[in-house]
Amino acid sequence: MKRFKTNLAASLSLGCLALCMVLPAYGKLEEGVDTLVNFNGKNGSQPQSILEDSHGHFYGTTLTGGAYDKGTVFEIADDGKLITLVSFNGPNGSGPEAGLVIDKDGNIYGTTKTGGTGDKGTIFKITSDGKFSTVTEFNGKNGSFPDSGLLIGPDGSLYGATLSGGADNHGTVFKISPNGVLVTIITFNNTNGSDPGSLVRGDDGNFYGTAAKGGEGMGLVFKLTPDGHLTTLLMFDGKNGSFPNSGLVKTEDGILYGTTHDGGPKGLGTAYSLTTDGKFRNVIVFNGTNGSHPDSGLIEWSNGYFYMIGLWQNMLVKSAKVQWAGDNFCGTTAGGGANGFGTVFRMGDDGTLVILVAFTGSQGTDLGTNPNSLVPGQDGNLYGTTSHGGYHGLGTVFRLQLQTWLLPVNGVSFGGQPGEIRLPIVSH
């Protein structure tokens, strides 16, 4: 996407400066949401993820749509246009449900949940010059139906999980070496988990992840050593959450944070923290009003920011006086919120939650519903996807504008760093 520098200093007035000194309550943040892409079927439908590379290009997947209605990989180019890089046709994969990863050479890797020779899923690669290839196909014995993202290890190997397959047909964790050899690290047997998701690598070199089912029946969190020794860190029992569909995020101090799709006191999902030695804390209980059924993982967000309403609505102002203490995260809920169509929220590790967006599904024809992914952009804004809604009802890519401004110096502010404004994309 093109970025447009703008000098806003000239537009400031004394009245504006006064507003910068006022710290009112949170306001109507939906007005800070831009719909960047509307999916129409031909260019994909039901987007699942989005990722920004070091050059400011965005890449993502759609579960369906494209030339064969079996999903796509797309790029949002410098000029703001959406380019379909791959239309899956079945033999080369089908139904990419997970996010993408990019290696140090600019190659993109991802998974398709189905497709390939046995229709049990694939791992694919798109080189930096756009060449597509299938890295491996799943056949049941080595796993089947990968629906979570990949992790690039320090040695360049790819690590990931399959939803089912393996010796007991409850899923696997695998490693693919740089030369394409797949090794199954662990197979799940329901007692030690079932339906594993994406992995995160701890400071100790071990892998941590979630199994959406298994254990006592409601999922668990596990630790896995590189040589295949698996330990259950936490069993979900409904009261403390159930069915952790998304992966974990690790903070700088090594604490793991995650969400459960269901469970908790209201049965609508939770957000929790967990130390690597198994100390659990429920941080947020979703109750419908503050969102429900979180599907995407959390992303850590820097503290020291708050919202204010002034001449420029939804301006994000950095303040030394009002900070988010401790670790802070943003995430999405697929449902709930004021309108029942999902939310984007900010969560503090102290249990505070602020809804940044409550999707309406009706604020113009372009606003999506049911958000399912979220990433921080290089420009300080948040970017994500909605699986439904938008102009055609087939999903969107959205931007939540969080422009960073500096505090006034000696009572005078020139907007600090004007930041970079991305060109809105309208793809009908």
Secondary structure as GFF3:
##gff-version 3
##sequence-region A 1 428
A	DSSP	beta_strand	3	5	.	.	.	ID=ss1
A	DSSP	three_ten_helix	9	11	.	.	.	ID=ss2
A	DSSP	alpha_helix	14	20	.	.	.	ID=ss3
A	DSSP	three_ten_helix	29	32	.	.	.	ID=ss4
A	DSSP	beta_strand	33	38	.	.	.	ID=ss5
A	DSSP	beta_strand	45	52	.	.	.	ID=ss6
A	DSSP	beta_strand	58	64	.	.	.	ID=ss7
A	DSSP	beta_strand	72	76	.	.	.	ID=ss8
A	DSSP	beta_strand	82	87	.	.	.	ID=ss9
A	DSSP	beta_strand	101	102	.	.	.	ID=ss10
A	DSSP	beta_strand	108	112	.	.	.	ID=ss11
A	DSSP	beta_strand	122	126	.	.	.	ID=ss12
A	DSSP	beta_strand	132	137	.	.	.	ID=ss13
A	DSSP	beta_strand	151	152	.	.	.	ID=ss14
A	DSSP	beta_strand	158	162	.	.	.	ID=ss15
A	DSSP	beta_strand	172	176	.	.	.	ID=ss16
A	DSSP	beta_strand	182	187	.	.	.	ID=ss17
A	DSSP	beta_strand	194	201	.	.	.	ID=ss18
A	DSSP	beta_strand	207	213	.	.	.	ID=ss19
A	DSSP	beta_strand	220	224	.	.	.	ID=ss20
A	DSSP	beta_strand	230	235	.	.	.	ID=ss21
A	DSSP	beta_strand	249	250	.	.	.	ID=ss22
A	DSSP	beta_strand	256	260	.	.	.	ID=ss23
A	DSSP	beta_strand	270	274	.	.	.	ID=ss24
A	DSSP	beta_strand	280	285	.	.	.	ID=ss25
A	DSSP	beta_strand	299	301	.	.	.	ID=ss26
A	DSSP	beta_strand	305	308	.	.	.	ID=ss27
A	DSSP	beta_strand	315	318	.	.	.	ID=ss28
A	DSSP	beta_strand	328	333	.	.	.	ID=ss29
A	DSSP	beta_strand	343	348	.	.	.	ID=ss30
A	DSSP	beta_strand	353	358	.	.	.	ID=ss31
A	DSSP	beta_strand	368	376	.	.	.	ID=ss32
A	DSSP	beta_strand	382	389	.	.	.	ID=ss33
A	DSSP	beta_strand	396	400	.	.	.	ID=ss34
A	DSSP	beta_strand	404	405	.	.	.	ID=ss35
A	DSSP	beta_strand	420	422	.	.	.	ID=ss36
###
